[in-house]
Amino acid sequence: MQTIQFKLSEEMASRLAERAKERGLSAEAFVQMITEEVLNRTGDEFSQAVDYVLSKNTDLYQRLAQ
């Protein structure tokens, strides 16, 4: 298994932890579940999901890339 690390703003980390807790999961398990769900989507669904996430968080991703 491979480990991937990335940075989140305090707000996003808090929201992630809250959503995970609502489902009775750790933040790590929640991210893994979401990742699996997105990667298992078929072509159009996956592309739409990626486009949505990228467009919604463009500024954040640009700041993180610096």
C-alpha angles and dihedrals in degrees: 000000000000126000120221122191128197137162125249129190115250089253094052092045090051092049091047092051091047094051091046092049091051087060095043093249137123115248089251093052091047092052090048091050092049092047092051091048093052094044092050093056118106123250103280095036091049093047092049092049093048092046091050095049094044094048093045094051103031095126093048093050091049091052092047092050092060 
